[in-house]
Amino acid sequence: MSSVHPSDSGVQRKGSLLRTVRAVAWSLIGLRKGSEYQQDLQKINPLHIIVVGLLAIFLLVLSLIAVVNWVV
């Protein structure tokens, strides 16, 4: 009988915060090389992408509101 540890069956992804921020920023702009996208898929934690993406969208909305208030 073999015992499989839950962490042994999954892939551990260790991605830096800077790499995640760069990937989210490029995705918001809409420009990303295919090879870099594949590297991101292998190295970045999906939970980190969600958190950084929500934070980036929140900051984008706040900056747009600030620009509108400044112009008007």
N, C-alpha and C positions, 0 to 999 in steps of 0.2 A: 504494500500500500504506500503510495507516494503522497507526500503532503506538499501542496503548493501554497506558498505564502502569497497573499493578495498583491503585495508590491512587486513580486517576481513576475506576475503575468502581464502587468501593464508596462507601458513605456514611461520612464521618468523623463520629463522635459524640464531642463533647466535653462531658462531664458533670462537675460538681464532685463532690468527695467528700461534701460535706454533702448535696447533692441525692440522691445514691445512698443515703446512710445514712437520710435521711428516707423515701425510697421503700421501703426494706427494712423499716424500723420500721412504717410504715403497713400494709405487706403482712402482717407478722407479727400485727398487731392485727386485720387483716381489714377495715379501713375505708379506702376510697380512692374519690375522685370519678372518674367516667369521663373527664372532661376532663384532669384531672391525670395519670391513667394514660396517656392518649394522649401527653401532653407527655413523660412519662418514657420511653415507647417511642422517641420521636424523639431524645431528648437524652442518655440514659444508656447507657454502654458495657456490654454484657452481661457481659463479664469482670469488671468492677467489681461488678456485682450479685452474681455468684457468690461473689466473695471476701468482700464485706461481709456477705452472707447467711450464709455458713459461720461467719464470725467472730461474728455476732449470735447464731446458734444455740448456738455454743460458750459464749458469755458467759451466755446464758439457762440452759443446763444447769448451768454452774458456780454461778450465783446460786441455782438451785433446790436444788442439793446443799448450799450454804451455809445456806440457810433450813432445810432438813431437819436438818442437824447442829446448828443453833442451837436448834431446837425440841426435838429429842430430846436 
